[in-house]
């Protein structure tokens, strides 16, 4: 039908990748522009996460720059139905889980779809990123929502970071490398990982990292080659030039791999390439949710093809265990019910040995609990 992106560079890369007409430049146009005036089975959408993200200002819908994005999205969807008289059947929307701290049932109803909300990690769908994402699924038909089955997890461990890394040198890609001795923005929120780190990006900020937004950066220093834990700021500042680089857009954090014909056609500056690939949106998650959404409206062939392909790849999805074993029903503090995909270890073999990183995380959790008990904040 069409696409929309406010960034000119992203629109240009969309055209190059899909060999299609240029996307619209404003979300409100999706509701009235004649260039997108035909119905579709599934609408994929998102809106700016900065007002809700921990890396943003936390103002939510009161944010003066981006707080109205959700309402513009809802209006565009309703205009497609009421003005263009289109019968879009399903909706899949993505954002950060912190949206649940702000959104209410009343606001969700403005979308004009019967909806369910899920919180899922990319690591549960074969991605090399453990960042959690919120996925909202909607149907015009209530019966279709009742038929919808959430997709089962596809992996019992995150895809190792090493599986997606490519060889880059300072000579071939100098713009990837950061002058580590001058890197003074590293904080506890930075997430510098080594070649031996197994779990990909977990950063609360950028998936790639930059000098203005500390995020996930890759340490290629020989003496940290096998290190599993993220480097602390003091270690980052001791690195030499050439030891620290950004991840490249083609090192797919958000998807285990692309089919050859789906490879993004990257253009322009490196920052524009990062924006176009949009690594925060885990493609494997969307593929799985799309298959189940289409099955719920009577089109199961995509789901059948997906699981046949996963079987050929040797991927064991937890289809036989039932959703009760890996989904937990919760309610946000604003009263919105949602479904949380449980951590892999919670339905994996309890005898599996925990990694160094997982042990470190567990110890941090225990230490925080001891501190809260000491302060009398928990019993």
C-alpha positions, 0 to 999 in steps of 0.5 A: 500500500505504502509507507511513511517516514519523516526522515528524507534519508530513510525514505531514499533508502526505502526506495533503493531497497524495495524499488518502490515509490517514495514513502509519504513524509508525514503520518497524517497523510496515511489516513487521507492521501490517495496514494495509499487508498486501498485496503490491506490485510495488515498495517505495520506501524510505530511512532517515536519512542523518545517520550516513553523510553528510559533514554528519553525525557519520560514526559510521555504524551505531554512531550511537546515534540513527539507526544502527539505521535500516537494520537496522529497514528490513531487518527490516520487509522480511523481516517482510513476507515471513515474517510477513505472507507477502507477495510484494513483487517489487522494492525501490528504496532511496535514501541518500547515497553515503557509505553505501558507506564503512560498509555491507557485503555481509552487511548488504545481504543482510539486505534479502532481495533480490538487489541492485545499487548505483548512484551517480548525480547529479541533474544527469544526470536533468534536475534543477537539483541536482548532488548525488550520490545512492546508489540500491539496486535489489533483486529477489526473483528473481535472473533479474529482477536479471539482466534489469535495465538501468540507466536511461540519463542524460537530459541532457548538462548540468545544468538551469540554476538560473534555470529553476526560480526563481520571483519572491518579494519581501520583502513576499510571502514575508518568511520566505524572506529572511535578514538578510545583514549578520547572517549570520555562519555562512557558511563554505567549506561554505556554498553561496551562488549567484547568479541567474546560477549555472547548476548548482543546488545542490551543497551538502554540507549543506541544499538550502535553507540556514538560519541553523543549517545553512549550505547552498545560499542564493540571492543576489539582489543586482544586482551578482552577478546574472550571477555563475557561481561560488558566493559566498565567505563574505567576499562573503556578509557584504557583502550587504545585507538582502533580497539573500539568501534561501532557495530555496522548496520549490516551486523544484524542485531535485530534479525539473525539474517536476511534473505539475499533478495531482502538485503537493505540497499544502504545509502549515504552517511553512516548515521542515515544507514543506521536509521534506515536499518532500524535495528531496534525493531526485531524483524524476526519478532514481526515475522512471527507475529505476522504469521499468527495474525494472518492465520487468525483471519483465515490465511494460515499459509504464511504460518505453515511456511514459516515453521517449515522453514524453521524446521529445516533450519533446525530451530526448535520453537516451543509450539508443543509446550503451550503458551501457558508455559512461556507467557505471563499475564500482567497489568500495567500501572495504568490498568492495561493488561498485557502478556509478558514473554518469560525469560528463556531460562524460566522455561528452559532446562533448569539444569543448564549452566548459567553463563558468567553474564547471567550469574553477574546479573543475578548477583546484582539483583540479589545485591539490590534486594539486600540494599532495599531490605536494609533500608526497610523498603521491602520485607 
